[in-house]
């Protein structure tokens, strides 16, 4: 393997694992892959939204076991800065790693957008919201506002939490007024008209008020102001989505809006040779596990070509597919991405893809499904 094409992957999430799987499929032994990730586990984070409601939640997988199975290795460290002209990556623990190709998959940084609101973090969602759900069940909470900042992060968890909270309140015969305040012009507008209409009806049927095309602010505890319109809402609790920012890593270009990494149609980092990026750290505005996987596949094709594999690389053509939890049954949503709204909008109670996973990824989804059948996955801690 010493003569193989050296690929470094910074990060241990969806984009990183999808890239490892894609490279093994496309380039085989032509590549020697090292993943730089401080965490020992990969956690299936989209299912964290279920945990505050005492429902089956996320599962975790040993990164070392997965990478060993794929003939790759993990360096338990973090990416600190890049010397791109020398093709050397420097880590927090002081190591200097040479590479032939580098994939940046570190994810975004989360920051609160509102001082007087609870900003959710899906890594610790149960700890954050378990008490709120208990207070809803016991009748101590009379009103909740779910609030999204602008620019929008991925909005789906906000709708899932609102729906599951409303259903829990109904089951416990507790009266709770739930409002969603969002800059979207309609609920889940990124998916297009058909999905938005269906989700709007679902929210209305569960007694959830949606205020769209709105920019909210939280000037004081329990108070939400809405612009335009200069409306004010009083709420027992305010739950907000986080504001996302790029990694801002020395040696890596950062765009003007949020410091995200600028990439081209083949997920190459603009201005750097043999450096690629995938996932939430990039300047593509939709931050979703399935999108991260599609970008990883695109980057892996280009890297495989550099390694001498007979691959015809294709440009990144985003398609968003997601599962909305909180209704009577899970709802499967899909759309092609075109500007601010999706085209070919679809919503169904039956799966629209296989395997019917939350994270839709060409290689990672079937791989994790097989690992679950073999008993490798465990409930996340």
N, C-alpha and C positions, 0 to 999 in steps of 0.2 A: 504493500500500500504506500510505501515511501515515495514512489514515483507517480502516484495518482494525483489528480487535480485537486488541490486543497481548497475546500469550501468551509468557511466559517459562517455560522448562523448565530446572531446575537438575539437571544430571547428564547423562552420556553413555552410559548402559548400555541394557539391554533396555527398561525402562519408558519411558525418554526417547524412544528411537527408535520404539517401538510407538505412543507418543502422537503423535509427529509424523506418522506414517503415518495414524493414525486421524483426526487433525484434518484432514489434506488430503482424506481420503475424505468426512468428514462435513460439514466447514465450508468447504472449498475456499479461495477468495480472501478469505473473510470474516475470516480470521485471518492475522496477521503473527507468525511463530514465530521466536523466538531461543532457541537452546540454549546454556546456560552450562556448559562442560566444559573442563577443562584438558588432557585427553589428546587426541592427534591421531587415535587409532584406537579402533575398537570391536573388542574381541577376543571370540571365541566361546568363553568360558571353560569351559563344561561338558566340553569335550573335552580339557582340560588333563590329566585323569587318565591319559590314554594316553601322555603324553610321557615320563615316567620309564622306560617300558618300550620306548622307541624305536619306538613306533607313531605312525601319523599323528595329529596332535593338532589344536590350535586353529588357526583362521584369523582373520586380522585384516582390517579394512575401514577405509578412510579416512572419518572422520566428516565432513570437509568435503565430500568427493565425494558422500556419501549426502545430506547436507543440501542441497547445491546442487541435486541431482537432484530433491529434494522441494520446492524453493522456499523453504527455510528458511535460517537462517544460524547460525554458531557464534561465540560469544565465548570465546576461549581464556583462561578465568579460572575462579575458584571462588566459590561462594556463601559469604558470610561472616556476614551477619546481615540480619534482615528488619524493616522498619518497616511493619507490616501496616496500621495506621490510614491511613498516607499512600500505601499501595500502592507502596512503593519497596523494591527489593532492592539490597543493598549487596554488592560483591564484594571479594575479597582485595586486588585491585589498586586499590581506591579508587573504582570506578565506582558510580554510583547510577542504577538502571534502573527506570523506571516501568512498571507493567503493568496490564492489565485483568483478567487471570487468571494464576495462577502454579501450576505443577506442580512439586512437590518429588520428585525421583527420584535422590537422592544415594547411595542404598545404605546399608548398615550399616558400622559400624566393627568390625574384627576384633581380638580380644585373646586372649592365651593364658589358658586356664583352669587349666593345670597348669605349675608351674615346671620340673619335671624331665622334660618330654616335648617331642617335636618337634611343634609346632603347625603344621598345614598351612595354606598360603595358596595358593589356586588361581592367583593371579597369577604365582607363582614356583615352581610345584610341581615342575617338572623339576629346577631347581637344588636344591630341598630333598631330593628322594627319589632322584635318579639314583644317588648313592653307595650308598644303602641297597639298591637293586635289584642293583647290582653286587656288593655284599657277600653278598646272598642267592645270586646265581649262583655265586659262588666259594666258598660254604660257610662264610663267616665268621659268619653270623647263624643262631642256632639257634632263636630264639623272638621273636615280635613280638606286641605287644598293640596293637590299634586301640581307641581310647578316645573316647567321646563325653561331653561335659559335660552338666549339667542347669542350666537348661532346654536342650532339644535344639536345635541348629541343623539345617539340612537334612542328613539322615543319608546320603543315597544315595552320595556320594563315598567314605565310609568302607567301605561294602560293595564298591564297585567296586575300590578299592585292595586290599582284603583278597583278593578273588577273583583279581585279576590277579597279585598277589604269589604266591598259592598255586599258580597255574597255571605261573608262571615257575619257581618252585622245583621243581615236578614235572617240567617239561621239562628242567631242568638236573640232575635226580636229586639234588637237595639236600633234606635233611630240615630242615624249618622248622615249628615249632609256632606256629600262628596263632590268636589269640583275639580276639574282639570283645566289648567290655564296653560296654553301652548302657543308659540309663534306660528305653528302650522296653520295653513288656511282651512284645513279640515282634518279630522282625526286620521292619523297615519296616511297623510296625503302623499307621501313618497311612493306608496303602493298603487296610487291611481284611484279612479272614481269608484269602481265596483267595490273594492276593499273599503274605502272610506265610507260609502253609504251603509254597508253592512255593519261596520264597527260603530258608526253613529247610532244606528238602531239598537245595537247591543248595549251601548252605554245608556241610552235613554230607557231601555227596558229595565235596567238595573238601578235607575234613579240617579245616574251620574250626570251632572251638568258639565258641558264642555264649552269653554270660552276660547275660541280659536282666533287666529290673526292678532294675538295679544302679546304684549311684552309686559311681564310682571316684574314687580319690585317688592322687596320686603323691608320697609323702612323701620319696622319695630316688630317685636315678638307678637305673633298672632294677627298681624296686619299685612294684607297683600293689596298693593295698588296696581291697577291695570291700565295700560295705555295702548292705543288711544281710547278715549272715552272717560278717562279720569275716574274710573270706578274704584271702590274700596271694598274688600271682603274682610270679614273677621273670621278667624279660624282657630279652633282648639289646637290644631297641629298643622304645620306646613312641611311637606316632604318634597324635596327638590332633586332633580337630576343634576349631576355634576357638570361643570364646564371642563372641556377637554383641551389639553395643550400638547404640542409636540415634545419630543425628548430633549431638544436643545443640547445636543452632544457636540463638544468641540471637534472640529474637523468634518462635520456633516452639515450640508446646506440646510437652512431652515427658511421656510416661506414666511411671508409677511403676516399672514393671518394665522396666529396661534402657534407659529414655530414648527409646523409640520414639514416633513421631508418631501420635497418636490420630486415627483417621478414622471417618467414618460409612459407611453402606451405599452411598453414591455417591462415596466416596473424598474427600469434603471434609474438610479439617483442622478438627477441632472447635474452635469459638471464633473462627475467622478467616473473613473474607468473601472469596470468590472465590479461595481458596487450596486446592489439592488435593495429595494425595500418593499415590505408588504405589511398590511395590517393597519391598526389604528394610528401608528406613527406617521403614516403617509398623508399627503395633502388631499387624498380623495375624501370627499365630505361625509360619505356614509361609513359609519364605524360599526361593523357587524362581523361576527365570526365567519359567516359564509363568504363575505366579500374578502376578508383577510385570506381565506383559503384560495379563492380564485386568483388573487394577486400572487400568492405563493406559487401556485401552479404556473402562472405566466413567467415569473422570475425563474423557476426551476427549469423551464424549457430553454430560456436564454442561457442559463448557466450550463446546462447539459450540452448545448451547442459549443460553448467555449471549451468544454472538456473533451470535445471530439465525438460526441454521440450523434447518430443520424436522426436528428429531430428537426422538424419544421416549426419554428416558434410562431405562436399566434398572439396577437395583441390582447390586452385586457379588455374584455367585453362584459361589463357587470350585469349580473342578474341577482335580484334580492329575493330570497326565500326565507320564510320565518314561520314559527308556530306561535300563535297567540293563546296563552293560557288564561283561564278565568271565566270562560263560558261553560255551558253544560258539558261540552266536549271541546277538545283542542281544535283550533281553527288554523288551517294551512293557508298561508298567504304567499303569493308570488307576483313578480312584475319584472319587466325589463326596465332599466334605468334610462330615463330620458329627461334631462333637466331637473326641475324641482318635483316632477311627478312621474309615476311609473306608467308604462304602456303594457298592454296585454295583461291587465290587472285580473288576478284570479283569487278567489277565496272559497274554501271547501272544508267540510267536516271530514272528508276522506283525504288521505295522504296524496300529495301531488308529486312526491319524489320518493325514492327508495335508496337506503333505508330512511324511514320517516323521522329523522333526527332533528334536534333543535339547531345544531351546527351542521349546515349542509356543505360537505366537503368531499370532493371526488375520491380521495384516498383515505382521509382520516376517519370519516363517518363509518364506512364498512370495517375499517381496522378496529376501531373502538367497539363496534358491535360484536365483532369476533372475540375481542378480549373480554367483554362482559360475559359472553357465553362460556368462556373458559374460566371465569371466576377471578380475573385479574383486578377488576375495578373494586373499589371500596367506598363506602359513604365518606364524603369529604368532612374534614374536621373543622 
